[in-house]
Amino acid sequence: MSSEIRVRFAPSPTGYLHIGGARTALFNWLFVRHHGGKLVLRIEDTDLKRNTEEAAAAIYEGLEWLHHGGKLVLRIEDTDLKRNTEEAAAAIYQGLEWLGLNWDEGPHIGGNLGPYFQSQRTEIYERYLKKLQDGGHIFEDQGALRFRSPREHVVVNDLVCGKIDFDLTNPGTHPDMTIRRPDGSWIFHFVNVIDDIEMKISHVIRGEDHLSNTPKHIEIFRALGVSPPNYAHIPLILNRDGSKMSKRDAGAAVSTYIDQGYAPEAVRNYLCLLGWSPKDNREKIDIDEVVKLFELEKINRRNAAFDLDKCFWLNGQYVAQMSLDRFIELARPFLERAKIDISNDKYLREVLAIVKEKIKLFKDVPEWTSYFFNENYEFDSEAVQKVFDKSEAVSRLKALHEEFAKVDKWDFQTLESALKSLAQKLGCKTGDLVHPARVAVSGRSVGPSLYHMLEVMGKERVLKRFDRMMAQLGAK
């Protein structure tokens, strides 16, 4: 193995990226950013039934959450040529670009350790297979090629789990493993080891559920006369009741967070805390600081309990504290998806500035802002009935229209002063003017500060909306 630190994240394309897989990718990323080196992404798709184009695309879409720059090697493992195509690979690149994970070697970039598609690496696998055959390590069994176990103890010095002695002497519990199927396709264990050798992987950081595979892999390394990489098996992520998370559990799929409009940095922060902590009870911690503090030896040995409510809370902290520029950046895709015209950047900025404090998830931004950009907004019938069931409501709105028409300096302070003065003049409560005004300009009874909302909308738009409300009520 190379003295350079090189790690890899190697998911199987099973249709979605599990939150546990995302955490594994993040821990690999943190380790290599802390120590320097390169991160390799490869898709291990030797299981033909589970690997589809859709599955591969889901993995890369989810990976987008883990960005912070640095070095990354991309390796596409696409042994199943029928299912893994350039189209699927394109989905990988798109997902990684959205995530912000840049790679130093791989498709579109090149590198000295290619080819970077598993389908183009058959010659390499054949060469290593011949080495094993020449060494007497392979035998045929019903058309399949099997690796002959040396029947010995294998000690794994795991950087997280500690020293573990695996007894592989009993063929009943440790049968000779298949490395190539009768149809010629390769088994995960074999290509996994060969690619780690060829791509000079120094550390394998993966979930503890792969710990039992490690002695099998070490057997192949030894048979080839190659020193195995360092292993670090990180704790599993479990539900709060202690059960293993399945794809049906809430929060298990990374795509859920993308669709719901979580802030990527918030989810990344939460994933950092699943098995690791800064040891000072902090929960919101900048990723740069995590990189400085992260060590494999500091990973908690116990399984991590997943708490979606805590993740949601942490997301709220990030949204509340993030800059307006970042808020706009994350909100824009959801507004565009809702086909809201946000071509006026200045107006968009003013609108989002006053609704920012109301937002917990970015999927909610269109609901909170659509009426700012559309004059044909719908009225909430319940809000209209509740506010305008009093005969005085319409006349008060008309009086407020007349008062606002006189305002020269259209800002929230002036508007607030004018409304409160009018309420005093009419002998009514401030709310008796605020509620009709809000429903008139937005169609609903809740929203951001009325005075700030009126300022952002502008005098002409507000007065026209008052006119529309009164016309709808038959008052003008």
N, C-alpha and C positions, 0 to 999 in steps of 0.2 A: 504493500500500500504506500501511497505517496505521503510525504511528510506534510504536505499542504492539507489544511482542513477542508474537506469536501463532504457535504451531507446531501441527503436526498429525501424528497417527499414522494412516495410512490403509491398513490391510491388506485383501486380498481374502479373502472367506470360502471357503477351499478345503478345509475339513474339519478343520483343526487349526491351532493357532498354532505356527509354527516358532520355534525358539529364537532364530534370527536376527531374526525379527519382534519378539519380546519385547525383544531387545537394542536394536532401533531405537526401540521405544516408550520404553524406559528412558532412552536418550540424549536423546530429545526432552524427556522429563520432567525430567531433570537440568538441561538447558539452560534451560528455562523457570523452574525453581525457583531457579536461580542468578541469573538476570537479572530475574525477575519477569515477569508476563504471564499468558498462558493457553495451555492445551494443548487441542487439538481432536482428538477421536477421530471418524473417519468410516470407514464400511465401503464400500469401492469394489467394487461387485458388478455391473459392467456386462457381465462375461462370463457369459452366462446358463447355460452348461453347467456352470460350476464353482461357482456360488453356490447353495447350498441352505440350508434352515433348520438342518440338522445342522451344516453347515460354519460358519455364523455363530455358533452356540452354542459351538462348539469354540474359536473365537477369543476370545470373551469370558470363557470359563472360564479360559483360559490367561492372560489379561491381569491376572488377580487377583494375580499375583506382584509387581506393580510399585508397591505402595502406599507412600506416605509423606505424603499430604495435599497440599494446594496447589490450584491452579486448573486446571480441565479443561473443555473444551467438548466435548459429545457430539453428533456428527452421524451419523445413520443414513442410509447411501446405499443405497436399496433400489429401484432402477429396475425390477428384475424382480419385479413385483407377485405373480406366482403363487408364487414361492419365498420371497420375503422378506416375512413377515407380522408382525403384532403379536406372535405367539407367538415368532418368532425374535428380535424386538426385546426381548421380556421376558427371553430368555436372556442378552442383552447386559447388561441392567441387573443381573441376578442375578450374572453373572460379575464385573462391575465392582464390585459391592457386596462380593463376596468378596475381591476384590483390594484394595479400599480406595481406588480411584481415584474421587474425586468430581469432578463436572463443574459448571461455573458456568452453562453454557448448554446447552440441549438438551431432549430428551424429559423430561417430568415437572417440568422446571424452567422452561422457556421461555427467552426471550432476544430480543434485538433483531435477530438475524441469521437468523432462521428463515424458512421452515419447515426443520426439521432432518431430514426424511426426503427422500431423493432422489426418491422417487416423487411427492412434492408439489412438486418444483422444476422440473417440465417447462416451465412458463411462463417461468421465468428462463432456461433453456437456449434456448428459442425466441427470446427477446429478444436474447440474445447472438449466436445464429445469424443473425438478421436484420441485426445490425450488421456481421457479417462478409460477408454477402451484399451489403449495400448498399455495402460497401467494395471489392467485386470480388474477394474472397478465396475464394469458394466456387464450385465447379462440380459438375454432376451427372455421374455415371458409372455407367451400368447400374443406376440406381435408388438408388445410394449417393451421399451428399454428401461431396465431398472438399475439403480445404483446399489452395489453390494456394500452394505454397512460393515465397517471393521469390528463392530460389536465391542465397544469400549465405553468407558465413562468420558463424558465431555463436560469440562468445567467452564462455565461462562462467568467472567468477571464483569458483571453488569454495573454500569456507572450509577444507576438508580437503585436497582434491586439488590445489588451486592453479589457475593460469590454464590453460585448455584451449581451443584453437581448433578448432571443428568446421567442416569444409568441407561445406556442404550444396548446393553448386552443381551436383552431378552427379545428374540424375534417375534414373540407373541404380542408384546406391547410396542415394539419398534420394528415393524416390517420393513423390508427393503423398499425404498421409495421409487416410484416411477418418475423418470425424468423426461420421457418422450412417449406420447400416446401412440397406439397403433396407426392412427391416421397421419402421423408425422408432426403433430402439433406439440409444442413444448409445455412442460409443467412449470408452474410458478417458481418452485424452489430452485430449479436449475438456472433458468434465465435470470432470476433475481441475483444469484451469486455471480454469474458471468458478467452481467452488466455492472455490478458493483466493482468487480475486478478491473474491467476495461475502463470504466470511468473513474477509477481511482478514489472510490468512496472511503473516507477515513473513519466516519462515525455514522452508525445507523441508529437513528432516534425514531422510535415508533411505539405504538400502543402495546400495553402489556399482554394483550391477547395474542401477539406474535411471539411471545417469549418461548413457547414450546417449539416453534419452528427453528429457533436459533441453533440448537445443537445439530439439527439436520444440515443446516447451511454450513456450519463449521466443519462437518464431515467432508463436504464437497471442497471447501477451501483447502483442507489438509491434503485431500487426495490429489489436488492440483499443485501442491507445494507452495501455496500462497498464504501469508498471514491474514487472518480475518480482520475486519474492521473492529473498532470499539463499539460496543453495544450499550444502548440506554433505552430501557423499556419504561415508558411513562404510564402513570396510573390511568385506569379507565374512568370514563365519565358516566355516572349513574344517575338515575332519577332520585328524587328526594326520599322515596320509599326504599331505596337500595336496589331496585331492579335495573337491569341493563337497558339503556335507551334504545328504542327501535325507531325506525323511520316514521312510525305513526305517532310518536310522542310529540307533544307541543314543543317547538323549539329545536327539534332534532335536525331539521334540514336547514342549511345555510340560506337556501333560496327564500325561506320564510322571512328572514331578516331583510333581505334585499327587497322583496315585494312589500313588506310592511313599512319600509322606509326608516329602518334604524340607521344611525350614524355608524359607518364602518369602524371608526376609531373607538367607539364605545363597545362594540361587540368584541373587537380585538383586545381591548383592555380587560373585558370580562373573561375572555378565554385565557388571558395571562394568569388570572387568579385561580384557574381550575388546575390545581396541582402545584402552584408556585405562588409566593407572596413576597413583598418587600420586607416582611418581618416587623413592620411598624404599624400594622392595622390600617394602613391606607388602602383605599379601594380605587379611587381615581388617580391614576399615575401615568405620566407622559411616557410614550413609547421609547423615547430616547433614553430615559432613565432606566426603563426596564432592560434595555439592551446593555447598559453599563453594569447592571446588577445581576444579570441572568447567568447562572451556572447550573450545569446538569446535576451536580452534587446537592443543590439546594431544592431540587424538585421533591415534593412531598411523596412519600411512599404509599400513602393511603389513597384509595379511590376518591375521586372528586365528585361532590354532589352538585348536580345542575339545578339552578334556581332561575327560572325564566323571569319571575317577578323582580329579582335582584338585577338581572340584565336590563330589564325595562327601566328600572329606577336609575341605573347607571347611565343609560342612554339619555334619560331626561336631564341628568346633570350635564352631559356633554352638549346637548342641544341648547340648554339655557346659557352655557358659558362660551359657546363657540362664537367666532367673529361673524358679523353679518355677511361678509364675503363668502365664508364657508357655508353658512346657512343657505344663501342663495344658490350656491353651487349644488348642494344636495337637494334643494327643493325644485330646481328647474326641470329635471327629467319628469317629475310627477305632474307638474303643470303642463308640460308639453304633451304628455301622455293623455291628459284630460282635454287636450285641444283648446287650451286657453291661450289667447293672444297675449304674449308677454314681450312683444317686440320693442316696447318702450322701456328701455333699461332703467331710466331714471324713475319712472312711475313704479316699475316692479320693485325697485330697491326701497322706495318709500312705503309701499304696501307691506312688503315682507318685514320691514323694520318694526311695524306696529303690531303684526300678528305673531312675531317670533316667540314671544313669551307664552303664547297659547298652545304652541305645537309640542307634542311629545314624539310623534312619529311623522315622517315626511309624507306618508300616504294621505295624511289629513290636511295637507296644505291646500289642495284644490277646494276642499269643502269650506275652508276658512277664508278663502280669497276670491273665489270665482265671481262673486257679484261686483268686485272692484273693476273687473275687466269686461263685464257684459251688461248692457243696458236692458236686456230682456230677461233679467233674473226673475226667478219665480218667488212668489210670496208664500210664506208659511201661513196656511189658513188659520191654524190655531193661534199664532202670534197676532195676526190681523184681528181676529175675533176678540181676543183677550184685551188688546190695546185700544181698539176702536169701538168697543161695545158701549163706551160712554159717549154721549152726544157731544160733550165738550172737546173730545179728543181731536176731531176734525177741525174745529174752529181754532183750537190751540196750535195745530200744525200750520194752519193758514197764517196765524199771527206770527209764528216763528219764521215762516217763509218771508213775510214782510220785513221782519226785523233783520234777518240775515241779508236780505237784498240791500240793506243800507250799509252793511259792513264793507269798509274799504280794505282794511288790513286783515286778510283771510288767514289767520293762524289760530291754533287751538286755544291760546289764552284769550284772545279777543272773542272767539266764538263761545267759550265757556262763560265769559263775563256777560255777553249779550243774552245768552239763554237764561242765566240765573236772574238777570235784571228783569227780563220779561216775565219769568215765573213770579217774581215778587210783585210786579205790576198787575198781573192777572189774578194774584191771590191764590196760586196753586203751588203744589210741590214741584221741585226741580224734575223729579221723575215723570211728572205728568207731561213734560215736554220732551224729556230724553227718550222715553220709550216710543212715542209716535215717530220721532225723528229717526230713531234707529231702524224701526220697521220700514219706514218710507225709503231710506237710502240703501238698505241691504236685503229687505224682505224677510228678515228674521229677528228674533228677540235677543240673541247673544252675539258677541263679537268683541273686538278690541275696544279700547277707549273711544267713546263716541266723538269727542272733540278732535282727537288725533285722526280719526277716520274721516271726519268732515274736512279737515285741513288737507289731507292727502287727496281726497276726491276732487277738491277744487270747488269754487263757488258755482260755476255754471252747471256742473254735473249735479251738485247737491240740489240746487233750486229746481232743475228739471225733474229730478226724482221726487221732490216734494209735489210738484205739479202732477206727476204721474199717479202718485198715491191718492191725491185729492180727487183726481178725475176718476179713478177706479172706484172711489167711494161716493161719486156723484156730487162732490162738493165744489167742482169747478168746471 
